[in-house]
Amino acid sequence: MLSADLTVPGRVVVRADPCFADVEDKMQLRLTYAGPIYSEQSETGKRLNQKHVLRKHFHRQLKRLWAIHPILKNTKRFNMDRGDYDIIDDLSKRFSLNNFNFVPLVIGDRNAPSCSVHVLMLRKEAPGQIIKSGDIDRRLTIIFDALMIPPVGQLQADLEPEQDEKPFYCLLESDSLITQIAVDTDTLLEAVDNAWDDNTFRLLVTIELSPPFLHTPQF
C-alpha cells in the first residue's frame, strides 16, 4: 500500500500494518552505507554481488550492535530441559545456508517484534519524485534484500565467509517481517569516495523494534 504521509513533507509510507501500534521501550538502531547501488537493470551478476556487498557492510554494524547492546550482548541462557545454551550459536545453526551461518535479529516466530524501517537516501538528483522514479524502487529492493537472509538460490555457491563473518549477522530472517516502511530522498551534497554519479548514494537506515527483542530457541 502506497500513501503520502502528510505529517512529514516529502515522505511516502510504502506499507503500514495498523495492527502494530506504537509502544514504549522500543529498540532503535541505525545502519549506514555510502557507495554505489546499482539498479535492477544492471546485469544479474553485478546485482547479486551488490546485494552481498551491502549485506557484508550491514553485518559489521550488526555484529557491533550484538556486542554492545545491553540486551543483545547477554546471549547466554539457561533452560530446564536443555541447560546452558547460547542464542547466537542457536541461531547460527538454525539459519545455515551454503557456507554461511546467519544470525538474524528479527525472526518469524510467534514472539517476533514489530519492525519498522525508515530509509533516508541521499542521491545526486534533487529531492522528490519518489513515486515516478522506478529506478529508486529497484535500488530499494536491493537494500531490503541485503537486510535479510538471502533466499535459497540467491547466495552464490562459491562465496565463502571471511573470518569475521563466522557467524554472519543480518537484520531479518525475511522481509515479510517488516511491518512498516518509509522512504525519504534528498540531495547528496558531498561526493562519496570521489564518486559523483547516478549510482552513488549515502544511506541512513533507521530500524525500530518493539519487544520482545530476543527469540525463544527451538528445542
C-alpha positions as CSV (number, residue, x, y, z in Angstrom):
1,M,0.0,0.0,0.0
2,L,1.4,3.4,-1.1
3,S,0.3,6.6,0.5
4,A,1.6,10.0,1.4
5,D,2.4,10.9,5.0
6,L,1.2,14.5,5.2
7,T,2.8,15.0,8.7
8,V,6.3,14.8,7.1
9,P,6.9,16.7,3.9
10,G,8.4,14.5,1.2
11,R,7.8,11.2,2.9
12,V,5.9,8.3,1.4
13,V,4.7,5.4,3.6
14,V,5.2,2.4,1.4
15,R,3.5,-0.1,3.7
16,A,2.0,0.1,7.2
17,D,0.3,-2.5,9.3
18,P,-2.3,-1.0,11.5
19,C,-2.3,-4.0,13.9
20,F,1.0,-2.7,15.3
21,A,0.6,0.4,17.4
22,D,3.4,2.4,18.9
23,V,4.7,1.1,22.2
24,E,7.2,2.3,24.8
25,D,10.7,0.9,25.2
26,K,11.3,0.3,21.5
27,M,14.8,-0.7,20.4
28,Q,16.1,1.7,17.8
29,L,19.2,1.2,15.7
30,R,20.7,2.9,12.6
31,L,22.6,1.3,9.8
32,T,24.6,3.4,7.3
33,Y,26.1,2.9,3.9
34,A,27.9,5.2,1.4
35,G,28.8,4.0,-2.0
36,P,27.3,2.6,-5.3
37,I,23.9,0.9,-5.5
38,Y,23.2,-0.4,-9.0
39,S,19.6,-0.7,-10.2
40,E,17.9,-3.9,-11.1
41,Q,18.5,-3.1,-14.7
42,S,22.2,-3.9,-14.2
43,E,23.4,-7.3,-15.2
44,T,22.4,-10.2,-12.9
45,G,25.9,-11.0,-11.6
46,K,26.7,-7.4,-10.7
47,R,23.3,-7.1,-9.0
48,L,23.7,-10.2,-6.8
49,N,27.2,-9.1,-5.9
50,Q,25.9,-5.7,-5.0
51,K,23.4,-7.2,-2.6
52,H,26.2,-9.2,-0.8
53,V,28.4,-6.1,-0.7
54,L,25.6,-4.3,1.2
55,R,24.9,-7.4,3.3
56,K,28.6,-7.5,4.4
57,H,28.5,-3.8,5.2
58,F,25.4,-4.2,7.4
59,H,26.9,-7.4,9.0
60,R,29.8,-5.4,10.5
61,Q,27.4,-2.9,12.1
62,L,25.0,-5.5,13.4
63,K,27.9,-7.5,14.9
64,R,28.9,-4.4,16.8
65,L,25.3,-4.0,18.0
66,W,25.2,-7.5,19.4
67,A,28.5,-6.9,21.2
68,I,27.5,-3.6,22.9
69,H,23.7,-3.5,23.3
70,P,22.7,-4.3,27.0
71,I,20.0,-6.8,25.9
72,L,21.7,-8.4,23.0
73,K,25.2,-8.9,24.5
74,N,23.8,-11.2,27.2
75,T,23.5,-14.2,24.9
76,K,24.0,-16.9,27.4
77,R,20.7,-18.5,28.7
78,F,19.6,-21.4,30.8
79,N,16.7,-23.8,30.1
80,M,15.4,-26.5,32.4
81,D,15.3,-29.1,29.6
82,R,18.4,-28.0,27.7
83,G,20.7,-26.5,30.3
84,D,23.1,-23.8,29.3
85,Y,23.0,-22.6,25.7
86,D,24.0,-19.5,23.6
87,I,21.5,-17.6,21.5
88,I,24.0,-16.7,18.8
89,D,25.1,-20.3,18.5
90,D,21.5,-21.5,18.4
91,L,20.6,-19.0,15.6
92,S,23.7,-19.7,13.5
93,K,23.0,-23.4,13.5
94,R,19.3,-22.8,12.7
95,F,19.9,-20.5,9.8
96,S,22.8,-22.1,7.9
97,L,22.9,-21.6,4.1
98,N,25.7,-22.8,1.8
99,N,28.9,-21.9,3.6
100,F,27.3,-19.3,5.8
101,N,25.7,-19.4,9.3
102,F,23.4,-16.4,9.7
103,V,22.3,-14.7,12.9
104,P,19.2,-12.6,12.2
105,L,18.0,-10.1,14.8
106,V,14.3,-10.5,13.8
107,I,12.9,-14.0,13.1
108,G,9.5,-15.2,12.2
109,D,8.3,-16.9,15.4
110,R,5.2,-16.1,17.3
111,N,7.1,-13.7,19.5
112,A,8.6,-11.7,16.6
113,P,8.8,-7.9,17.4
114,S,7.1,-5.4,15.1
115,C,9.7,-4.0,12.9
116,S,9.6,-0.6,11.1
117,V,12.2,0.6,8.7
118,H,12.8,4.2,7.6
119,V,15.3,4.7,4.7
120,L,16.9,8.1,4.0
121,M,18.5,8.1,0.6
122,L,20.8,10.9,-0.4
123,R,21.4,10.9,-4.2
124,K,22.7,13.2,-6.9
125,E,19.2,14.2,-8.1
126,A,17.0,16.8,-6.5
127,P,14.7,15.6,-3.7
128,G,11.2,14.3,-4.5
129,Q,9.8,12.3,-7.4
130,I,9.9,9.1,-5.4
131,I,6.7,7.8,-6.9
132,K,7.8,8.4,-10.5
133,S,11.2,7.0,-10.1
134,G,11.1,3.3,-10.8
135,D,14.9,3.4,-10.6
136,I,14.6,4.2,-6.9
137,D,12.2,1.3,-6.4
138,R,14.7,-1.1,-7.9
139,R,17.5,0.2,-5.7
140,L,15.3,-0.1,-2.6
141,T,14.7,-3.8,-3.5
142,I,18.4,-4.3,-3.3
143,I,18.7,-2.6,0.0
144,F,15.9,-4.6,1.6
145,D,17.3,-7.9,0.1
146,A,20.6,-7.0,1.8
147,L,19.0,-6.6,5.2
148,M,17.7,-10.2,5.2
149,I,19.0,-13.8,4.9
150,P,19.2,-14.4,1.2
151,P,16.6,-16.9,-0.2
152,V,17.9,-20.3,-1.4
153,G,19.5,-19.8,-4.8
154,Q,20.3,-16.1,-4.4
155,L,23.5,-16.6,-2.4
156,Q,26.4,-17.5,-4.8
157,A,27.5,-21.1,-4.1
158,D,31.2,-20.2,-4.3
159,L,31.1,-17.4,-1.7
160,E,33.0,-18.0,1.5
161,P,32.6,-16.0,4.7
162,E,35.6,-14.1,5.9
163,Q,37.0,-14.8,9.3
164,D,35.0,-12.0,11.0
165,E,31.8,-13.3,9.3
166,K,31.6,-16.5,11.3
167,P,28.7,-16.2,12.1
168,F,27.2,-13.7,9.7
169,Y,24.8,-11.1,11.3
170,C,21.8,-9.7,9.5
171,L,18.6,-7.8,10.4
172,L,15.9,-10.1,9.2
173,E,15.1,-13.7,8.5
174,S,12.6,-12.5,5.8
175,D,11.5,-9.1,4.6
176,S,7.9,-10.2,5.3
177,L,8.6,-9.4,9.0
178,I,8.8,-5.7,8.2
179,T,5.5,-4.1,9.5
180,Q,6.1,-0.5,8.2
181,I,8.4,1.1,5.6
182,A,9.0,4.8,5.0
183,V,11.4,6.3,2.4
184,D,12.8,9.8,2.2
185,T,15.1,11.1,-0.5
186,D,17.2,14.2,-0.6
187,T,20.2,15.6,-2.5
188,L,23.7,14.3,-1.9
189,L,25.9,17.4,-1.4
190,E,29.2,15.6,-0.9
191,A,31.0,13.1,-3.2
192,V,31.4,9.6,-1.8
193,D,35.0,8.2,-2.4
194,N,35.4,10.9,-5.1
195,A,32.3,9.4,-6.9
196,W,29.6,11.7,-8.0
197,D,27.2,9.9,-10.4
198,D,23.7,8.4,-10.6
199,N,24.8,5.2,-8.9
200,T,26.3,6.8,-5.8
201,F,24.2,7.0,-2.6
202,R,24.5,7.7,1.1
203,L,22.0,5.8,3.2
204,L,20.7,6.1,6.8
205,V,18.5,3.2,7.6
206,T,16.6,3.6,10.9
207,I,15.0,0.5,12.4
208,E,12.6,0.4,15.3
209,L,11.7,-2.9,17.1
210,S,9.1,-3.4,19.7
211,P,9.5,-6.0,22.5
212,P,10.3,-8.9,22.7
213,F,13.8,-8.4,21.2
214,L,15.2,-11.9,21.6
215,H,13.7,-15.1,20.3
216,T,12.8,-18.3,22.2
217,P,15.1,-21.0,20.9
218,Q,13.8,-24.2,19.4
219,F,14.4,-27.4,21.4
